[in-house]
Amino acid sequence: MKTLSIKQPWAELILQARKKIEIRKWNTKFRGEFLIHSSKIPDEASMKKFGFKNLQNGFIVGKAELIDVKTYKNDEEFTKDNNLHLANKGWGNKGFILKNPKRINKIKCDGNLGFWEFDKK
């Protein structure tokens, strides 16, 4: 199944439905359900910013559905959606619009860049 590695606390914020748009510098034609992998190394500054101390790292922790990709053409558009992506412009201008996040029983595994295939053997 397609899988996307996302640093903590961002993976957790998606699972809590607080983050509904994932910002990336690259686009994708992929649409559909994918697994959420929490990267091994968290974003420490953001962990503090959102009040998290210990979150799962290096695990598949949930799943969500990618329904569309939005391209932010200017700062005004990006700022307008700030409550949906919780990010800063330096992360990119592609917004992966997510729905139906769901926590699953965690699965230990290494991650990868971009969308990658997880094969539960």
N, C-alpha and C positions, 0 to 999 in steps of 0.2 A: 504494500500500500504506500502511496505517496506520503512523505514525511517532511516536515520542515523544522529545522533546529532554530530555537528562539531562546535568547538569554533570559534568565530570571532577572527581575520580577515580571518581565513582559509576558512570558508564558502563563504565569499565574494570573496576571491581570486579564488575559484573554479568557481563561477558564472561569474567572469570576464575572465575565461579561462586562467588565469595566473598560476593556480595550476592544473595540469593534473593528478597527482598521490597523493592519500591520504595515508599517512603512518600510519600503525597500528601495534600493537604487536601481533595481532591475525589474523588468516586466515578466509576466508569464502568461501563456495561453491556457494553462491548466485551470480547470474549474471542477469543483466537487469536494468530496470529503477527504481530509488528510489527517495524519497523526501529528501531534505537537510534541516535539522533543525538546526538553530543557537542556540547553548547552551546559557543558562541564564548568565553564567559567561564567559566573554571574556578572551583571553590571552593578558593581558595588555602590556607586553613587546613586543609582536609581533604587536600589534596595533600601537605602537610607531614606531617600526622598518619599517613598511610598510606605515606609514603616515596616518593612520586612526584615527579619533577622536570619531565619533558616528556611530555605526552600529547597526542594529536590533539584539536583543538578546531575546531568548525565543519564536521564531517564525519559522514556516516552511517558507523558503524564496525562494526555488527553487527546481529543480530536475536535475538529471544527470543519465547517464547510466554507470554501472560498467561492463566493458567488459572482464577484466582479473585481476589476482592477480600475482604480481611478488615478488619472494623471493630474497632479497638481501643477497648474500653469504659472501660479504666482504665489507670493507670500500671503496675500489676502485669503485665497482659497484654502491654503494650508492652515492658517490660523483659525478660520471658520470651523474647521473640523477638529480642532485641538482636543475637545472633550471626547472625541471618538478614537483618536490615535495616541494621545498623551505623549507625543514625540516632539523632537525638534527638527527643523528643516535640514540639518546636516545629515540626517539618515537617508534622505532620498526624496523623490517626488512621486513615487508609485505607491498607491494605497491599496493593499489587498483587503477587500471588504469581506468580513467574516460574519457568519451566523451559526447558530446552534452549537456553541461550545459545550463540550461535555468532558468531565473528568473520567479517566479510566484507571484500572489497576496499573500501577507503574511497572515499566519494563526497562531494565538496565540495558543500555546499549550506547555505542559511540555515535556521534552525530556526523554531519557533513554539511557542506555549503549548498545553497539552493535547495530545490526539492530533490529528495533522494528516496530510493525504494527501500522500505523495511520489509524483510521477509522473515516472518516468525517461524523458524524451523524448529 
